[in-house]
C-alpha cells in the first residue's frame, strides 16, 4: 500500500490517475510533495458536482498548506451523468 511505502518530500509532481477511492490517498500525496509541487488528481464525479467536489477534496486534504487550483477539466464521460475529471493543483507547504 502506498500509504506505507511512499517516500516523503521527494516529488515535484504526483499523478493520481486511478479512479476509485483515490481521495483516500490525498493525504499521502501531500506528504510526498516537496516544499511545493503539483498534484494531478482524477476522480469520477456526478455531473452536478464535477467542478466542486474534486477541488474541495484537494483543499481539505491540504490541511493548512496553501493550494492553487490551476485547472479542472473533463477527461471523458464515465457513465450516464458521471464524468472522469482531473484537477491540477499546486501545493505550497511553506
TORMARNU-722274 format. One record per residue (C-alpha): x, y, z; residue in one letter. Coordinates in Angstrom, 2 decimals. Layout:
BEGIN
torpa X: X	Y: Y	Z: Z	code: a
...
//
This chain:
BEGIN
torpa X: 0.00	Y: 0.00	Z: 0.00	code: x
torpa X: 1.44	Y: 3.37	Z: -1.00	code: x
torpa X: 0.46	Y: 4.83	Z: 2.37	code: x
torpa X: 3.16	Y: 2.68	Z: 3.97	code: x
torpa X: 5.92	Y: 2.78	Z: 1.36	code: x
torpa X: 5.72	Y: 6.17	Z: -0.37	code: x
torpa X: 8.82	Y: 8.27	Z: 0.37	code: x
torpa X: 8.14	Y: 11.71	Z: 1.83	code: x
torpa X: 9.12	Y: 15.12	Z: 0.42	code: x
torpa X: 10.58	Y: 13.84	Z: -2.86	code: x
torpa X: 8.18	Y: 14.71	Z: -5.70	code: x
torpa X: 7.63	Y: 17.76	Z: -7.85	code: x
torpa X: 4.50	Y: 16.10	Z: -9.27	code: x
torpa X: 2.13	Y: 13.41	Z: -8.11	code: x
torpa X: -0.13	Y: 11.73	Z: -10.68	code: x
torpa X: -3.26	Y: 10.29	Z: -9.14	code: x
torpa X: -4.83	Y: 8.83	Z: -12.29	code: x
torpa X: -6.65	Y: 5.88	Z: -10.76	code: x
torpa X: -10.41	Y: 6.29	Z: -10.37	code: x
torpa X: -11.98	Y: 4.70	Z: -7.33	code: x
torpa X: -11.05	Y: 5.56	Z: -3.79	code: x
torpa X: -8.26	Y: 7.93	Z: -4.82	code: x
torpa X: -9.43	Y: 10.62	Z: -2.41	code: x
torpa X: -8.41	Y: 8.35	Z: 0.47	code: x
torpa X: -4.76	Y: 8.85	Z: -0.58	code: x
torpa X: -4.71	Y: 12.64	Z: -0.96	code: x
torpa X: -3.04	Y: 12.95	Z: 2.46	code: x
torpa X: -0.19	Y: 10.74	Z: 1.21	code: x
torpa X: 0.11	Y: 12.83	Z: -1.96	code: x
torpa X: 0.51	Y: 15.93	Z: 0.23	code: x
torpa X: 3.32	Y: 14.22	Z: 2.17	code: x
torpa X: 5.12	Y: 13.07	Z: -0.99	code: x
torpa X: 5.25	Y: 16.60	Z: -2.49	code: x
torpa X: 8.39	Y: 18.62	Z: -1.80	code: x
torpa X: 8.02	Y: 22.14	Z: -0.36	code: x
torpa X: 5.92	Y: 22.87	Z: -3.41	code: x
torpa X: 4.64	Y: 20.74	Z: -6.24	code: x
torpa X: 1.70	Y: 19.80	Z: -8.42	code: x
torpa X: -0.90	Y: 17.10	Z: -7.83	code: x
torpa X: -2.90	Y: 15.81	Z: -10.81	code: x
torpa X: -5.99	Y: 14.36	Z: -9.10	code: x
torpa X: -8.51	Y: 12.24	Z: -11.04	code: x
torpa X: -11.99	Y: 11.38	Z: -9.80	code: x
torpa X: -15.30	Y: 10.10	Z: -11.20	code: x
torpa X: -17.91	Y: 12.71	Z: -10.28	code: x
torpa X: -21.67	Y: 13.17	Z: -10.71	code: x
torpa X: -22.49	Y: 15.94	Z: -13.17	code: x
torpa X: -23.75	Y: 18.41	Z: -10.53	code: x
torpa X: -20.51	Y: 18.11	Z: -8.52	code: x
torpa X: -17.95	Y: 17.89	Z: -11.32	code: x
torpa X: -16.41	Y: 21.33	Z: -10.74	code: x
torpa X: -16.95	Y: 21.30	Z: -6.96	code: x
torpa X: -16.15	Y: 18.02	Z: -5.22	code: x
torpa X: -12.65	Y: 17.19	Z: -6.56	code: x
torpa X: -11.29	Y: 20.68	Z: -5.79	code: x
torpa X: -12.97	Y: 20.66	Z: -2.37	code: x
torpa X: -11.35	Y: 17.32	Z: -1.54	code: x
torpa X: -7.93	Y: 18.68	Z: -2.51	code: x
torpa X: -8.43	Y: 21.80	Z: -0.38	code: x
torpa X: -9.48	Y: 19.70	Z: 2.61	code: x
torpa X: -6.52	Y: 17.33	Z: 2.21	code: x
torpa X: -4.11	Y: 20.29	Z: 2.01	code: x
torpa X: -4.69	Y: 20.61	Z: 5.77	code: x
torpa X: -3.21	Y: 24.08	Z: 6.19	code: x
torpa X: -0.91	Y: 24.09	Z: 3.15	code: x
torpa X: -1.55	Y: 26.78	Z: 0.54	code: x
torpa X: -3.17	Y: 25.45	Z: -2.61	code: x
torpa X: -3.91	Y: 26.94	Z: -6.02	code: x
torpa X: -6.33	Y: 25.15	Z: -8.31	code: x
torpa X: -4.62	Y: 25.50	Z: -11.68	code: x
torpa X: -7.09	Y: 23.68	Z: -13.89	code: x
torpa X: -10.20	Y: 21.49	Z: -13.80	code: x
torpa X: -11.34	Y: 19.56	Z: -16.83	code: x
torpa X: -13.49	Y: 16.72	Z: -18.03	code: x
torpa X: -11.45	Y: 13.81	Z: -19.35	code: x
torpa X: -14.44	Y: 11.82	Z: -20.63	code: x
torpa X: -17.92	Y: 10.62	Z: -19.69	code: x
torpa X: -17.57	Y: 7.74	Z: -17.24	code: x
torpa X: -21.19	Y: 6.57	Z: -17.17	code: x
torpa X: -24.55	Y: 8.31	Z: -17.63	code: x
torpa X: -24.45	Y: 11.50	Z: -15.54	code: x
torpa X: -20.91	Y: 10.81	Z: -14.25	code: x
torpa X: -17.66	Y: 12.29	Z: -15.53	code: x
torpa X: -14.00	Y: 11.41	Z: -15.24	code: x
torpa X: -12.48	Y: 14.71	Z: -14.06	code: x
torpa X: -8.93	Y: 15.85	Z: -13.41	code: x
torpa X: -7.88	Y: 18.73	Z: -11.20	code: x
torpa X: -4.36	Y: 20.14	Z: -11.35	code: x
torpa X: -3.39	Y: 21.81	Z: -8.08	code: x
torpa X: -0.18	Y: 23.47	Z: -6.92	code: x
torpa X: 0.66	Y: 22.83	Z: -3.28	code: x
torpa X: 2.84	Y: 25.18	Z: -1.22	code: x
torpa X: 3.98	Y: 23.78	Z: 2.12	code: x
torpa X: 5.80	Y: 26.91	Z: 3.34	code: x
//
